Amino acid sequence: MKKILKKLILGNVAKTDPPPFNPLEKRIQNIKAIWNNTHQDDNGLEKLVRLFLSSSQLLFPGIYIKYFAFKKGDEYVDLAVDFYVLLKVFFPLLILINQWQNNVVMLGMMIYVLLETILYIPTLIFASDLFAKPRSYKRAMLLLFLNYIEIIFAYAVLYSCDNYLNKPIEHWFDAIYFSTVTSSSIGYGDFYPATTWGKFLVCTQALLFLFFVILFLNFFSTKIKAKGYFDSDNL
């Protein structure tokens, strides 16, 4: 049973030499590479943005979770990241269901990890000069989808914190409904922002939709080379 679970969770675990640097050291080296223009001759605003994005990851738990998982083995890094991403998806959902919106600590923690998600994808694409391509772009797409679900749930929490909409949110799923509709740029008209803060939240979520889904989903989808059953040469 133990072998089955290990095969299911870790896949093919091959004994390979460990990478020379752990994830934290790689991130620090990446910041130095951007500063020294090792791989890209950028300057001005572009360089400032790339330095900010790369350095921002040191402010969030994700890089340190990778660091401690790396000590157990390189194959455990992906597994730790998977659990961390799932935790960030379910955390705002728990806040909604249990009506913890007025808990400052819970709300602050959610916003904190939400900022990590928002900054991580542009960092991965624009400011990761020393990082190799992922082992699986399909896995990267799956995590990207979960990140997007996290953003929908987190914004649902923010919408339900006060009376920002034209009518009160009577059920926690109404907040998720409005957040999902907003993120997809549909807008049925049953809920709409009625305050300045509500309009600000809608604007930022709409911008994230364009930024997160159209640009980055297109970036990863162009990297996927799928070979399915019906592509077999033996058929």
HELIX and SHEET records of a PDB file:
HELIX    1   1 LYS A    2  LEU A   10  1                                   9    
HELIX    2   2 PRO A   23  TRP A   35  1                                  13    
HELIX    3   3 GLY A   44  SER A   56  1                                  13    
HELIX    4   4 GLN A   57  LEU A   59  5                                   3    
HELIX    5   5 PRO A   61  LYS A   72  1                                  12    
HELIX    6   6 GLU A   75  ASN A   98  1                                  24    
HELIX    7   7 VAL A  104  PHE A  126  1                                  23    
HELIX    8   8 TYR A  137  TYR A  159  1                                  23    
HELIX    9   9 TRP A  172  SER A  183  1                                  12    
HELIX   10  10 THR A  196  LEU A  208  1                                  13    
HELIX   11  11 PHE A  209  LEU A  217  3                                   9    
HELIX   12  12 ASN A  218  SER A  221  1                                   4    
HELIX   13  13 TYR A  229  ASP A  231  5                                   3    
END                                                                             
